[in-house]
Amino acid sequence: MAPPSPAPPPATAAAPSSSSSSSSPGWSTGGKVDWRTVPDLDDLPPVEGQPAGCAWNFWGRDDRLGTLNLLTPQVVAAAAASEVRTGERVQIDWGLDSVDVPLIDRKPFHHRLVDLHASLGVYATDDELHLNTQTSSQFDGFAHFAWNDDRQGTNGVYYQGLRHQDLHSADDAASRNHLGIHHWCMAGGIAGRGVLVDWVRWWEETRSDPLPAGNTSYPIPLSQIEAVLAHQRTELRPGDILLLRTGVVRWCESASMRQKQEAFTGDDNFPGFEPTEESKRWLWNHKFAAVAADNPSFEHGPHGDLWLHNWLLPMWGCPIGELFDLERLSQTCKAHDRWSFFITSAPYRVTGGIASSPNSICIF
């Protein structure tokens, strides 16, 4: 049995007040929040006009990092010390050119070579990439998804109250850049302890019934998530980056074009984390710095009345990773008999950027 990783030491800084800022004009060295100060979901300070469980006032109304604040230098150093043992590395970005059926009619990836010989007289080549950042593996930034629920809260409001109409105002550069992913870059990117919840492997090792296919709307209940963690003997730590393997990318690699078109251009049927009040509390109360999966939305599709996107991005400021390629990572975890590792992500430094390829590496 692999030895359990030690718990990270507490950070030295307290939670920010409503008047503090975690995104100064200069560079910073990561998050600034002691995870011990983070209240449970039901104890978060209220935000006028928003549903209970909104974290804006806790992080501070000038905040741009959300749950990435948990990745303090102390937490990251402890993760590196406990998780980096062999130096083996796995990159978990799916190929930019791997998605031949983009969701929601998004533009497909295009790669163009540029011959420089005619213009410069030297034998050299550039290349140009044209992509929608949502097409393949991505981390959603906080300006990707606003609150979408007529029953409570304010529709069209992003993290910390940015309004949809202001984000798209041609005359309001400050609003367009307010929640850009460049703030993550200026905080040093993403690095910490990653945990793979290998639901696919758990199912195939413990059950005799067929695994739900990647084009099946299967909500993975919290009870199964916890069963996977127990099966793997994996302990969660504050500040962890949670990765869920649902098998969607593996299914896509062998599915026909027609199967993918039916799955991703209609009702978007795929397995994923089940959104319930219990699972919502579980996600916040475990103090994850970010969550991700190998499916198009982390949660299962199509969504129901409770939409985790509504909570993770606009209410909590928790990055969501989607369409990560977790196949080789699963094999490496199995070979080492441990499902935790050190993980990094270097988002594109685009001022006002909405999302980014994760450019993510897992180190054992």
N, C-alpha and C positions, 0 to 999 in steps of 0.2 A: 504494500500500500504506500502510495506517495505521501510524504509527511505534509501535514497541513501548513499553509502559509501563515506566518504570524500576522496578527492584526496590525494595521497601520497606526503609528503614533498620532496623537492629536496634533492638529495644526496650532499655531501660536496666536493667530488672529481671531477675533470675535466676529460674529455675524455683522454685516453692514447695517447701519441704521438707514432710515428713509432718506437721509440727507447725504449719505456717502455715495461714492462712485467706484465701481470696479472696472472702469474703462477710461483711465486717464489718457490724455493725448499721446503719451509715450508708451514704450514697451513695458510689460510687467513680467513677473516670473511665475505666473500661473494663478490658481485660485486663491482666495483669501478667507475662506470660511471654515472654521472648526466644525467638523461633522457632528460633534457632540452637542452643538447648539441648535441643530436643525430639528424643529418640532415635528411630531407626527402630523399627518394630513389634517386631522380634525382639530389640531391646536394651532394651525397657522393663523397669523393675525388677519382680520378681515380686510377686504378691499372694497370700498364703496362702489356699488353698481355691478360687482362681479360675484360669481357663485362662491360659496364656501369651498375652501381648498385652493384658492388662488394664492400664489406664492410671491406676488410682486412686492408687497410691503416687506416680506422677510428678506429677500435678496437686496432690497433697496431700489428706489424708483429710478435711479440712474444706471442700474445694472445692465450689462450686455452679455453676461456669461451664464446666468442661470445656474443649473446644476454643475456646470464646469467649474464653478467656484470651489467645489469639493476637491479638485485636483490641486491641492496645495503642494509646494515643494516637498514638505515632509511626507505627505501621502505618496507622492510619485517616487521619492527616494526609497521609501519602504517597499513599494511594489517592485521596483527594480532589484532591490537587494534580495527579495524573497523569490522572485519569479525567474530571473535570468540565471540559468544554471549551465546549460549546454551551449548556448549561442546559436542554436538552430532557429531559422527564421521562416515564416510563412507570410506571404503577402495575400491579402484577402479581398482585393478589388477584383470584381468580375471584369472581363474584357470590355473596353468601351465599344468594341465592334461585335460583342457577343449577343446583343439584343436586336433581333431582327423584327420583332413586333413590339414597338414601344407602346406603353400604356397611354390612354386618353389622347390618341392621335398626336403624340409629341413627335417632333422631327427626329429622324434617325441620325445616328452618328455618321460623319463623313470625314475621310482622311485623304488629303491631297498632297502629293509630292510636288515640290517646286524646284525645277532645274535652273541652277544659277549660272550655268556655263554661258548661255547666250547673253546674259546681261552683265556678267562680271569677267568673263573670259577665263574662269577657273572651273575645274571640275569639282563641283560641290552641290549639295542638295539640302534644301530646307523642307520642312513639312508643315502643313496647316491642319488644325483640328477644328471641326465644326460640330458642336454638340449642345444638346439640352442637358443640363446637369442632372435632370431627373431620369434620364434614359437608362443608365446602367447603375452600378454601385454609387451610392451617394449618402452624404450626411445632410439632412434637412436643416437649414438655418432657421432662425426664429421668425424671419419674414416670409417663410414659405407658406405657412398655414395659420389662418386666423380662427377665432372662435366662430363656430358654425352650429348654433343651436337656438332656435326661436323660443325655447321654453324658459331660458334663463340667461343671464349675462348679456353682453352686447355683441351682436353679430358684427363680423367684419373688423374685430379688434385683435391685433397681434399682441405679442409679449410686451408687457409694460404699457399697454394702452395705445400703441401706434395704430392709427386708423387706416383702413384699406385705401380710402380715397387720398389720404396724404402720401402713402407709399407710392402711389401711381401719379402723383402730381408732378407735371413737368417743371413747375416753378419752385419745387421744394426739395432741393438737394439734401438738406439736413435730414428730412424725413426718409428719403430714399436710402440714405446711408446709416440711418439710426440703428438698425439691427443687422447690418451687414456682417458676413462671416469674417471680414477682415479683423473684427474685434477678437475673434478666436485666435487668429494668427498673432496679433499683438500681445496676447496673453501666453504665447509660447506654443500654440497648437494643443493637441490632445495627447496625453500620455498617462498611463496608469496600469492598474491591474485589470486584465480582461478575464471574463468567465464565459465559457461556451456551455450553454444548455443544449446538449446534443439529443434533442427529442427524437430525431430519426433513429439514431443508434439505440437509444433506450427502447423504442418501440420494437425494433427488429430483434433485439436481444431478449426481450421479456414477454413479447406477445406473439400469438400464433395467427391472428387475423391480419389481413393485408394493411400495409401502411396507407393512409389516405394520400391519394395522388396530389401532385402539385397543382392540378386544376380543380381541386375539391374544396368547397367552402367548409373547412373543418376548424371550429374554434377550439384551440388547445386550452383546456381548463387549468386553473392554477394548481389543482391537485396533481395534474400530470407534470407540470413544471417542477413542483416540489419533489415528486417521485423521481424525476430525472436527476435532480441535484443529489438526492439520497443515494441513488444507484451509482452515481459517479463519485460519491464521497466528497462532494465539493461544498465548501463553506463560502458564504458570501461575506464581503467586507464593505464598509462604507466607502463610497467613491469608486466602486467597481463599475466597469463598462460591460454591460450584459449583452451577449450575443446568443440569439436563438436560431438553431438550425431546424428548419421546417421541411427541407427537401425540395423547395420550389426551384432553385437553381439547378439542382441535379435533374429534376424532371424536365426542365427547359432544354437541357443539353441533348436529350434523346427524343423529345416530343416533335411531332410533325408541325409544319407551318400552320396547318388548319387547326390543330389542337391549341396552339398558342394564340391564334387569332380568336378562337371561340372563348378562350379563358380570359384574355386580357383586353379585348375590345368590346365586351358585352357587360356582364355583371361583375367582372373581376373576381372570379372564384379562386381562392387559394387558402391553404391552412395558415394559421397564425395565432398569436396570443389572444385569448378570449377576453373581451372587455366586459368587466363586471365591476360593481362597486368594491367587492372584495379585492379583485386583482388590481384595481386602481390604487387602493390603499397600500397594497403590497409593494407596488412599484415605487411609490413615494417613500414609504416608511423604511425601505431598504437603502435609501440614499444612494441610488445609482447616479453616476456622473453622466451617463448616456446609455441608450439602448439601441440595439440593431438586430436585424434578422436577414435571412436570405430570401425573403419574400418582398413584395412591392410596398408593404406598409407596416411591418412589424406585427400589427394586429391582423386578424383574419379578414378576408374579403368575401362578400361585400359587408360593410359595417352595418351595425344595427343602431338602436336609439342611443346607446352609450358609445361614444367615439373617442378612443384613447388619444387620437391626434389632437382633439380639443384640449386635453389636459396636458399632455407632454410638451407641446410647443408653446401655445399662447399662454397657458396658465402657469406652468412651472419653469419654462425655459430649459427643457431637457432635449438635447439633440436626438433625432431619430435617424438611424442608419437603415438603409433598405437595399435589397438585392446584393448583399455581400456574398462572395463566393466562399463558403465555409467547408467545402469538401476536403481539401488537403489539410485544413486545420483540424477537422474531425479525425483524420487518419493520424496526424501527428500527436494529437491529444491521446488517442488510443495507444499509440506506441510508447508514450511516456507515462501512461496511466495517471494522467492528471489533466484536468480541464480548466486550469488557470494558467496565465502567462502574462508577460508584459506586452502591452499594446500601444502603438503610436498611430497618430493620424495627423497629417499635415495638409489642411485644407488650402484651396487656392486663395492667394492673397488678392482678392478682388474687392475694392471698396464698394460697399453696398451689395455684395454678392448674396444671392438667395440660398444657394446650396453648393456643394462641391463633391467631386470624387473624393473618397476617403483617403486615398494614398496611404493605406493602413498596413502596418507590419506587426505581426505577432512574434514575440521572441521568447524562446524557452531556455 
